[in-house]
Amino acid sequence: MKQLSQRHGVFPSVTVSLATIALATMLASCGGDGGGSDGFGMLSLGLTDGPVDDAENVVIRFTGVEVKPADGPALNFDFTTPKDLDLLSLQGGNAAPLITAQQVPAGNYEWLRLKVSAVQDNVFDSYIQINGTMHELDVPSGSQTGLKLISGFTVAQGGDANYTIDFDLRKSVTAPPGQAPAYILKPVLRLVNNLEVGTLAGTVDPSIIAAECSGDGTGAVYLWRGADVTPDDVDGDAGDPLSTGLVSLVAPGSYQYQIGFLAAGSYTIAYTCDAATDIADSDEALTFVGTQNITITAGMTSTGNFDGGM
């Protein structure tokens, strides 16, 4: 398995649009004395990633965040300096902040949008690096619409809303024929409430790695919503996994994986050494072993081990 380089962007403060300031002022003036937290809450958004194989870097330039209240105009948080985030450094429960403790009107929100700079223009502000070669990442209409996530969320009055956006690279990056050298980024995003999520971690027995893998590959653990799910690859249908976790050799004879930011509930997991051949929107016959049910509990780490003899 390649050593993934860790490139982190700088996380500067954000500037709020004039529309945001005007709305906040209006709401504060209608809330009595205008002081305290009446009518407002704090919003924090982070970013995490599901892994992809055979890439050394997957860097995306984020320029801001936009959120849409159900009863008002969209609020824009534009970064004073773009954030260049290497998504491969945000796996296994790691996350990077996008906005932190920003005061917003309390209430229900309809959607959020990540503003990105990712077009095929030879600038390489967003790119994927494979075998030492950089390829531009192109988000169709990304400069106009960004990465929009239509997933409602709530900010409680006087509360702290803390969410993470899971950016699943295994489902998102494609290399359509005839469009080289650029890669296309078709984002698959999900929004999770950090107060309602748990973590899955476990080991894969070396005998399974030896039996299933050839060369230096160590495979991945796939996870699906619900119990007793029949394992399937990432091919764009209803049977796609919710997330995956790369298996890594952390010490001699010790193979481990971790998948973070999972909503509480029942799941099915299975191990495959064929993850590197799993292409988004294409049907591959992957070999899965050790299929089992697992329960995730909010605020806890659940264990899902793949023992020898499965």
C-alpha positions, -999 to +999 in steps of 0.1 A: +000+000+000+013+034-009+022+059+019-003+087+017+012+121+021-005+144+045-011+179+031-033+201+052-046+235+043-046+266+065-078+272+083-083+310+083-113+329+096-143+334+074-160+365+062-198+366+063-217+382+035-236+415+039-269+395+035-259+375+066-251+406+086-283+423+076-304+393+084-287+388+118-293+425+127-329+423+117-335+392+138-317+406+168-338+438+167-369+417+168-357+396+198-364+420+227-332+435+241-311+422+212-285+407+236-276+371+245-284+341+222-321+349+215-329+337+180-294+324+173-272+293+176-237+283+167-229+263+136-197+242+130-191+222+099-162+197+094-151+175+064-141+139+064-135+113+037-141+078+026-109+064+010-099+057-025-072+034-038-040+040-058-038+078-052-012+097-033-031+129-030-066+142-037-066+179-031-097+201-034-097+239-030-126+251-009-135+288-011-165+290+012-197+275+025-233+285+018-263+274+040-300+280+033-324+287+061-360+274+055-374+309+062-348+332+048-321+339+022-290+318+019-261+327+042-226+328+027-194+322+046-165+330+022-130+321+033-105+350+033-080+325+020-090+293+001-085+260+020-066+234+001-075+201+017-060+167+009-089+144+015-067+114+018-055+128+052-091+128+064-099+091+068-106+068+096-123+093+118-101+123+110-118+156+100-109+191+091-129+222+101-146+243+074-164+267+097-162+268+135-188+282+159-203+307+135-234+325+148-264+319+126-302+323+130-317+294+148-341+272+130-344+246+102-320+247+072-328+232+038-294+226+022-257+236+023-232+242-005-195+238-005-179+264-028-149+249-047-124+258-073-122+227-096-123+233-133-101+220-162-080+251-167-043+240-162-042+257-128-042+225-106-061+242-077-079+209-073-061+177-084-055+140-079-020+126-079-015+090-091+019+073-095+036+107-091+015+124-119-009+152-111-043+153-129-068+181-126-101+175-109-130+189-127-164+194-110-190+199-137-206+233-131-186+235-099-177+271-103-214+280-105-231+255-081-203+241-061-210+209-042-246+211-030-259+188-003-297+187+000-299+175+035-318+194+061-304+202+095-314+222+126-297+249+146-312+252+181-317+285+198-287+291+220-273+257+210-242+244+193-249+226+160-219+205+150-220+185+118-195+166+096-198+162+058-186+128+047-170+131+012-169+096-003-141+096-028-146+059-038-179+069-053-169+104-064-138+103-086-140+089-121-118+090-152-143+089-182-128+077-215-118+105-238-115+131-211-079+126-201-059+140-185-086+154-162-105+134-137-142+141-130-154+147-095-190+137-090-195+143-053-213+118-031-218+136+002-237+128+034-242+151+064-240+136+099-247+151+133-216+147+155-238+142+186-255+112+170-226+092+155-202+065+165-171+048+151-164+013+138-129-001+142-114-036+140-087-059+127-083-083+098-065-116+106-032-119+086-044-154+074-073-137+056-049-112+040-026-140+029-055-160+014-073-132-004-046-108-015-017-109-039+012-085-039+012-056-014-026-050-014-044-052+019-080-044+008-108-026+025-138-032+047-172-022+031-202-011+052-239-011+043-269+003+061-291-024+077-285-060+089-281-090+066-273-070+035-259-089+005-225-073-003-223-054-035-197-031-051-199+006-058-219+007-091-244+035-086-274+014-076-294+011-043-271-017-031-240+005-029-221+006+004-225+036+027-188+038+034-155+019+033-124+017+054-089+009+041-071-019+059-036-009+069-006-027+083+000-008+116+026-033+131+041-066+120+011-090+117-015-064+127-039-052+101-065-026+112-092-004+098-116+024+111-147+040+097-159+071+115-190+094+117-216+066+114-252+072+126-264+049+153-281+018+140-276-016+124-251-023+096-236-051+075-198-052+070-176-074+048-139-075+038-126-076+002-091-075-012-105-063-045-113-027-035-087-013-059-106-027-088-139-012-077-148+016-102-176+040-094-207+036-117-193+003-130-203-033-119-174-054-108-175-089-093-157-084-060-150-113-036-163-105-001-155-126+030-164-125+066-198-108+061-213-099+095-238-076+112-227-048+134-244-022+157-232+013+160-239+032+192-237+070+193-206+083+212-189+049+212-165+028+192-179-005+180-156-034+172-159-055+140-130-080+137-124-104+108-109-135+124-091-164+107-113-193+097-142-172+084 
